[in-house]
């Protein structure tokens, strides 16, 4: 550890001490919200805030059900350098006469919701109401996946990536380009840019095809780093003896620069300060895409958890080592795409898919849970008759055509291993049946005073994540 690292650690320790003292009087909970593309992070945060401001649909959030929450209001966030989560614009998109889904997460943003809470118990009358600040931090899941790179060398990342994508049809263009390249040749900027662009094109196609582990994440969401050398590298076969100015050595150098200049600052400034975390997963989309996408998602979520530092938050822990994540919720989104009779099966699949990741978190002392939720309910349930038998479906407005349609996505297996065993074995397709999905538009909302948007188990998720702090 260098002098600069030591000084930086001491500075953060003093900041943590100050935050701890302040938190005695007005506790602050930092809730991280992330997930992979199309998992619904923006919708989740918007609906959570709306339902905490108006708690009529939150019976499973005990402080709301008992009336302990006396008031809830938005305040300026404490971090002046982080963009504010645009709650009002996102809510307007969902509640307009012609509702539409809001824009997805493309960078870190934050919002502070303060709740005036009357503590329960004998001393409630003596202490009076207290204020609890909920700082919600929204960040792209693609960036979270990058944290696993910190423990991998360029050679390890390249080998693992090339092995993983070897048989994917969408990767054949890049694999052809990289096989034609000579990693030992003198470095040429044009050749490097061509390879990096080809690999980026593959990542875009892989994400669209339902794959999860698309690293480096900034290749998909570059922001102001677009075109920078720190984003101009790609996985290469490792040569025996690469020379100092070869293509391999320069891409290796840029990979290490990406870790030190992009990934580590994100971890230090945002991720390492999280108290509670929800990871949103489009499990239905992965199931629809097939066994390889499901296994890729399972592997990605296991690597994601390796980036967390789960456990109990203690005074000395905060002062000396930084904060640790106390609770982690893995939530399968879009539960409204299934009839409620299949929700337990979706939750069981989620639980089994993340078994490796959850065991690691549980062992470290963090509370974990798996749920199936819908932050905004876009469908209604309907039973139709098909070939003389009842069929439980959901009905909603199709996103592309604007027409009403009923969906029966297929029956999820009662034993989740029926899916996961095929995924682990590298099967090309499901043996028994395919699983269908549709994209629904948000339904028009007619909210009563005191009610937030309709949802499925958002109140149960909130109770797990923050109920004990209220």
Buried (B, 14 or more C-beta within 10 A) or exposed (E): EEEEEEEEBEEBBEEBBEBBEEBEEEBBBBBBBBBBBBBBBBBBBBBBBBBBBBBEBBEBBBBBBEEBBEEBEBEEBEBEEBEBBBBEEBBEBBBEEEBEBBEBBEEBBBBBBBBBBBBEEEEEEEEEBBBBBBBBBBBBBBBBBBBBBEEBBBBEBBBBBBEBBEEBEBBEBBBEBBEEBEBBBEBEEEBBBBBBBBBBBBBBBBBEBBBBBBBBBBBBBBEEBEEBBBBBBBBBEBBEEBEEEBBBBBBBBBBBBBBEEBBBEBBBEBBBBBBBBBBBBBBBBBBBBBBBBBBBBBBBBBBBBBBBBBBEBEEEBBBBBBBBBBBBBBBBBBBBBBBEEBBEBBBBBBBBBBBBBBEBBEEBEBBBBBBBBBBBBBBEBBEEEEEEEEBBBBBBBBBEEEEEBBBBBBBBBEEBEBBBEBBBEEBEEBEEEEBEBBBBBBBEBEBEEEBBBBBBBBBBBBBBBBBBBB
